[in-house]
Amino acid sequence: MSITAAANTASRMMQESADAGEFLQLGMMYSTGNSVPADMIAAHKWFNIAAMRGNSEAARLRREIAGEMSDAEIAAAQREARVWFTHH
């Protein structure tokens, strides 16, 4: 998936009722740099959203990558997730 396709997927998910698995998939893309630049803040955000929607695998992966992130990066990811939930 290209960066444009990833952005389109995220945009569609913002407009529709996406399931936790789709948010998990976005987190995986950003955590591995698969078709998008690796971005741990974005990955943590999407894993967080998936976890909040009940995906236990996303919660595990969120904890895993948090171990590789600074406190400031984790705080930024949490802010981005809160902003996302505020608007959706």
Buried (B, 14 or more C-beta within 10 A) or exposed (E): BEEEEBEEBBEEBEEEEBEBEBBBBBBBBBBEEEEBEEBBBBBBBBBBBBBBBEBEBBBEBBEEBBEEBEEEBBEBBBEBBEEBEEEE
